[in-house]
Amino acid sequence: MYSKEESQRIKKEFWIAFAEAYPRKWILYDTKIKDVSFKFYVDNKKAQVLLDIENKEDEKRTIYYEKIESLKTLLLEEHLPDAIFERNFYLENGKLISRIWVEKLGISINNPKTWPEVFDFFNEKMAAFEYFFFEHETYIKDLEINT
């Protein structure tokens, strides 16, 4: 068990090492769609690449999710065969969002020996997710086009 300071130091070192291993600009929060963002996540058990749809208006959240879900076959067959879709995902704070993600189990942010594996996973999966997003961006963003 690590102290809070030690955990923060390890996390900081992890993200610095990742940025050095893959020095590129990721989309993340810059999707140009309010409350729709890509995220990296890692803890002591898993690493995840996430697409979170967090619109406060349920109707908009549902529309964006259904638009991406309508492209599910393309996403699974051409980009991320292991993607998980969850229309109603509850965050720890109780907030309801929609989430699409991929994950890698059996790693730990506290074990630097697993970091290269996580870095490769992050790079490969986020690049595939971004490519998919850019390919279908116009359709996903346009709320006038129905699914």
KOLTOR-527062 format. One record per residue (C-alpha): x, y, z; chain. Coordinates in nm, 2 decimals, decimal comma. Example, Ala and Ser with C-alpha at 12.3 -4.5 7.8 and 13.67 -1.06 7.14 Angstrom:
BEGIN
<node><east>1,23</east><north>-0,45</north><up>0,78</up><unit>A</unit></node>
<node><east>1,37</east><north>-0,11</north><up>0,71</up><unit>A</unit></node>
END
This chain:
BEGIN
<node><east>0,00</east><north>0,00</north><up>0,00</up><unit>A</unit></node>
<node><east>0,13</east><north>0,34</north><up>-0,10</up><unit>A</unit></node>
<node><east>0,09</east><north>0,67</north><up>0,07</up><unit>A</unit></node>
<node><east>-0,12</east><north>0,93</north><up>-0,11</up><unit>A</unit></node>
<node><east>0,20</east><north>1,12</north><up>-0,20</up><unit>A</unit></node>
<node><east>0,37</east><north>0,81</north><up>-0,33</up><unit>A</unit></node>
<node><east>0,07</east><north>0,72</north><up>-0,54</up><unit>A</unit></node>
<node><east>0,06</east><north>1,07</north><up>-0,69</up><unit>A</unit></node>
<node><east>0,43</east><north>1,05</north><up>-0,77</up><unit>A</unit></node>
<node><east>0,39</east><north>0,71</north><up>-0,94</up><unit>A</unit></node>
<node><east>0,09</east><north>0,84</north><up>-1,15</up><unit>A</unit></node>
<node><east>0,29</east><north>1,15</north><up>-1,25</up><unit>A</unit></node>
<node><east>0,59</east><north>0,94</north><up>-1,35</up><unit>A</unit></node>
<node><east>0,35</east><north>0,71</north><up>-1,55</up><unit>A</unit></node>
<node><east>0,19</east><north>0,99</north><up>-1,75</up><unit>A</unit></node>
<node><east>0,53</east><north>1,16</north><up>-1,81</up><unit>A</unit></node>
<node><east>0,67</east><north>0,83</north><up>-1,94</up><unit>A</unit></node>
<node><east>0,37</east><north>0,77</north><up>-2,16</up><unit>A</unit></node>
<node><east>0,40</east><north>1,12</north><up>-2,31</up><unit>A</unit></node>
<node><east>0,77</east><north>1,06</north><up>-2,38</up><unit>A</unit></node>
<node><east>0,70</east><north>0,71</north><up>-2,53</up><unit>A</unit></node>
<node><east>0,42</east><north>0,85</north><up>-2,75</up><unit>A</unit></node>
<node><east>0,47</east><north>1,22</north><up>-2,80</up><unit>A</unit></node>
<node><east>0,16</east><north>1,31</north><up>-2,99</up><unit>A</unit></node>
<node><east>-0,16</east><north>1,52</north><up>-2,94</up><unit>A</unit></node>
<node><east>-0,46</east><north>1,31</north><up>-2,87</up><unit>A</unit></node>
<node><east>-0,82</east><north>1,43</north><up>-2,93</up><unit>A</unit></node>
<node><east>-0,94</east><north>1,37</north><up>-2,58</up><unit>A</unit></node>
<node><east>-1,16</east><north>1,66</north><up>-2,49</up><unit>A</unit></node>
<node><east>-1,13</east><north>1,83</north><up>-2,83</up><unit>A</unit></node>
<node><east>-1,40</east><north>1,63</north><up>-3,01</up><unit>A</unit></node>
<node><east>-1,59</east><north>1,96</north><up>-3,09</up><unit>A</unit></node>
<node><east>-1,89</east><north>1,79</north><up>-2,94</up><unit>A</unit></node>
<node><east>-1,99</east><north>1,93</north><up>-2,60</up><unit>A</unit></node>
<node><east>-1,96</east><north>1,67</north><up>-2,32</up><unit>A</unit></node>
<node><east>-1,82</east><north>1,40</north><up>-2,55</up><unit>A</unit></node>
<node><east>-1,46</east><north>1,30</north><up>-2,48</up><unit>A</unit></node>
<node><east>-1,20</east><north>1,04</north><up>-2,52</up><unit>A</unit></node>
<node><east>-1,01</east><north>0,94</north><up>-2,20</up><unit>A</unit></node>
<node><east>-0,72</east><north>0,72</north><up>-2,09</up><unit>A</unit></node>
<node><east>-0,76</east><north>0,54</north><up>-1,76</up><unit>A</unit></node>
<node><east>-0,53</east><north>0,31</north><up>-1,56</up><unit>A</unit></node>
<node><east>-0,53</east><north>0,17</north><up>-1,21</up><unit>A</unit></node>
<node><east>-0,39</east><north>-0,13</north><up>-1,03</up><unit>A</unit></node>
<node><east>-0,59</east><north>-0,38</north><up>-1,23</up><unit>A</unit></node>
<node><east>-0,67</east><north>-0,25</north><up>-1,57</up><unit>A</unit></node>
<node><east>-0,61</east><north>0,01</north><up>-1,84</up><unit>A</unit></node>
<node><east>-0,89</east><north>0,15</north><up>-2,05</up><unit>A</unit></node>
<node><east>-0,94</east><north>0,37</north><up>-2,35</up><unit>A</unit></node>
<node><east>-1,28</east><north>0,54</north><up>-2,32</up><unit>A</unit></node>
<node><east>-1,53</east><north>0,74</north><up>-2,52</up><unit>A</unit></node>
<node><east>-1,76</east><north>0,91</north><up>-2,26</up><unit>A</unit></node>
<node><east>-2,09</east><north>1,08</north><up>-2,36</up><unit>A</unit></node>
<node><east>-2,18</east><north>1,29</north><up>-2,06</up><unit>A</unit></node>
<node><east>-2,45</east><north>1,53</north><up>-2,19</up><unit>A</unit></node>
<node><east>-2,67</east><north>1,66</north><up>-1,91</up><unit>A</unit></node>
<node><east>-2,96</east><north>1,64</north><up>-2,14</up><unit>A</unit></node>
<node><east>-3,06</east><north>1,27</north><up>-2,17</up><unit>A</unit></node>
<node><east>-3,20</east><north>1,32</north><up>-2,51</up><unit>A</unit></node>
<node><east>-2,87</east><north>1,45</north><up>-2,66</up><unit>A</unit></node>
<node><east>-2,67</east><north>1,18</north><up>-2,47</up><unit>A</unit></node>
<node><east>-2,90</east><north>0,92</north><up>-2,62</up><unit>A</unit></node>
<node><east>-2,88</east><north>1,06</north><up>-2,97</up><unit>A</unit></node>
<node><east>-2,50</east><north>1,07</north><up>-2,97</up><unit>A</unit></node>
<node><east>-2,48</east><north>0,72</north><up>-2,82</up><unit>A</unit></node>
<node><east>-2,73</east><north>0,58</north><up>-3,08</up><unit>A</unit></node>
<node><east>-2,54</east><north>0,74</north><up>-3,36</up><unit>A</unit></node>
<node><east>-2,22</east><north>0,57</north><up>-3,26</up><unit>A</unit></node>
<node><east>-2,41</east><north>0,25</north><up>-3,18</up><unit>A</unit></node>
<node><east>-2,55</east><north>0,25</north><up>-3,53</up><unit>A</unit></node>
<node><east>-2,18</east><north>0,23</north><up>-3,65</up><unit>A</unit></node>
<node><east>-2,11</east><north>-0,05</north><up>-3,41</up><unit>A</unit></node>
<node><east>-2,04</east><north>-0,31</north><up>-3,68</up><unit>A</unit></node>
<node><east>-1,79</east><north>-0,09</north><up>-3,85</up><unit>A</unit></node>
<node><east>-1,62</east><north>0,00</north><up>-3,52</up><unit>A</unit></node>
<node><east>-1,60</east><north>-0,37</north><up>-3,42</up><unit>A</unit></node>
<node><east>-1,50</east><north>-0,51</north><up>-3,76</up><unit>A</unit></node>
<node><east>-1,25</east><north>-0,24</north><up>-3,87</up><unit>A</unit></node>
<node><east>-1,11</east><north>-0,08</north><up>-3,56</up><unit>A</unit></node>
<node><east>-1,18</east><north>-0,22</north><up>-3,21</up><unit>A</unit></node>
<node><east>-1,31</east><north>-0,57</north><up>-3,21</up><unit>A</unit></node>
<node><east>-1,32</east><north>-0,58</north><up>-2,83</up><unit>A</unit></node>
<node><east>-1,51</east><north>-0,26</north><up>-2,78</up><unit>A</unit></node>
<node><east>-1,78</east><north>-0,26</north><up>-2,51</up><unit>A</unit></node>
<node><east>-2,09</east><north>-0,05</north><up>-2,55</up><unit>A</unit></node>
<node><east>-2,29</east><north>0,07</north><up>-2,25</up><unit>A</unit></node>
<node><east>-2,59</east><north>0,30</north><up>-2,30</up><unit>A</unit></node>
<node><east>-2,64</east><north>0,36</north><up>-1,93</up><unit>A</unit></node>
<node><east>-2,32</east><north>0,36</north><up>-1,73</up><unit>A</unit></node>
<node><east>-2,31</east><north>0,50</north><up>-1,38</up><unit>A</unit></node>
<node><east>-1,99</east><north>0,67</north><up>-1,26</up><unit>A</unit></node>
<node><east>-1,88</east><north>0,63</north><up>-0,90</up><unit>A</unit></node>
<node><east>-2,05</east><north>0,97</north><up>-0,82</up><unit>A</unit></node>
<node><east>-2,38</east><north>0,83</north><up>-0,95</up><unit>A</unit></node>
<node><east>-2,38</east><north>1,04</north><up>-1,27</up><unit>A</unit></node>
<node><east>-2,54</east><north>0,86</north><up>-1,56</up><unit>A</unit></node>
<node><east>-2,34</east><north>0,86</north><up>-1,89</up><unit>A</unit></node>
<node><east>-2,30</east><north>0,65</north><up>-2,20</up><unit>A</unit></node>
<node><east>-1,97</east><north>0,48</north><up>-2,25</up><unit>A</unit></node>
<node><east>-1,79</east><north>0,29</north><up>-2,52</up><unit>A</unit></node>
<node><east>-1,45</east><north>0,14</north><up>-2,42</up><unit>A</unit></node>
<node><east>-1,18</east><north>-0,12</north><up>-2,45</up><unit>A</unit></node>
<node><east>-0,97</east><north>-0,25</north><up>-2,16</up><unit>A</unit></node>
<node><east>-0,67</east><north>-0,45</north><up>-2,08</up><unit>A</unit></node>
<node><east>-0,66</east><north>-0,65</north><up>-1,76</up><unit>A</unit></node>
<node><east>-0,37</east><north>-0,78</north><up>-1,56</up><unit>A</unit></node>
<node><east>-0,16</east><north>-0,46</north><up>-1,55</up><unit>A</unit></node>
<node><east>-0,09</east><north>-0,22</north><up>-1,26</up><unit>A</unit></node>
<node><east>0,01</east><north>0,15</north><up>-1,27</up><unit>A</unit></node>
<node><east>0,22</east><north>0,06</north><up>-0,96</up><unit>A</unit></node>
<node><east>0,43</east><north>-0,19</north><up>-1,15</up><unit>A</unit></node>
<node><east>0,66</east><north>-0,01</north><up>-1,40</up><unit>A</unit></node>
<node><east>0,73</east><north>-0,34</north><up>-1,57</up><unit>A</unit></node>
<node><east>0,38</east><north>-0,33</north><up>-1,71</up><unit>A</unit></node>
<node><east>0,40</east><north>0,03</north><up>-1,83</up><unit>A</unit></node>
<node><east>0,53</east><north>-0,04</north><up>-2,18</up><unit>A</unit></node>
<node><east>0,24</east><north>-0,29</north><up>-2,23</up><unit>A</unit></node>
<node><east>0,00</east><north>-0,02</north><up>-2,12</up><unit>A</unit></node>
<node><east>0,16</east><north>0,25</north><up>-2,34</up><unit>A</unit></node>
<node><east>0,13</east><north>0,02</north><up>-2,64</up><unit>A</unit></node>
<node><east>-0,23</east><north>-0,06</north><up>-2,56</up><unit>A</unit></node>
<node><east>-0,31</east><north>0,31</north><up>-2,51</up><unit>A</unit></node>
<node><east>-0,14</east><north>0,41</north><up>-2,84</up><unit>A</unit></node>
<node><east>-0,30</east><north>0,13</north><up>-3,05</up><unit>A</unit></node>
<node><east>-0,65</east><north>0,16</north><up>-2,91</up><unit>A</unit></node>
<node><east>-0,68</east><north>0,53</north><up>-2,89</up><unit>A</unit></node>
<node><east>-0,53</east><north>0,57</north><up>-3,24</up><unit>A</unit></node>
<node><east>-0,79</east><north>0,32</north><up>-3,37</up><unit>A</unit></node>
<node><east>-1,07</east><north>0,50</north><up>-3,18</up><unit>A</unit></node>
<node><east>-0,97</east><north>0,84</north><up>-3,31</up><unit>A</unit></node>
<node><east>-0,94</east><north>0,71</north><up>-3,67</up><unit>A</unit></node>
<node><east>-1,30</east><north>0,57</north><up>-3,64</up><unit>A</unit></node>
<node><east>-1,42</east><north>0,90</north><up>-3,50</up><unit>A</unit></node>
<node><east>-1,26</east><north>1,11</north><up>-3,77</up><unit>A</unit></node>
<node><east>-1,40</east><north>0,88</north><up>-4,04</up><unit>A</unit></node>
<node><east>-1,76</east><north>0,93</north><up>-3,91</up><unit>A</unit></node>
<node><east>-1,72</east><north>1,27</north><up>-3,74</up><unit>A</unit></node>
<node><east>-1,97</east><north>1,46</north><up>-3,97</up><unit>A</unit></node>
<node><east>-2,24</east><north>1,20</north><up>-3,91</up><unit>A</unit></node>
<node><east>-2,18</east><north>1,18</north><up>-3,53</up><unit>A</unit></node>
<node><east>-2,18</east><north>1,56</north><up>-3,48</up><unit>A</unit></node>
<node><east>-2,49</east><north>1,64</north><up>-3,69</up><unit>A</unit></node>
<node><east>-2,79</east><north>1,61</north><up>-3,47</up><unit>A</unit></node>
<node><east>-3,02</east><north>1,67</north><up>-3,77</up><unit>A</unit></node>
<node><east>-2,92</east><north>1,34</north><up>-3,92</up><unit>A</unit></node>
<node><east>-3,12</east><north>1,06</north><up>-3,75</up><unit>A</unit></node>
<node><east>-2,98</east><north>0,72</north><up>-3,68</up><unit>A</unit></node>
END
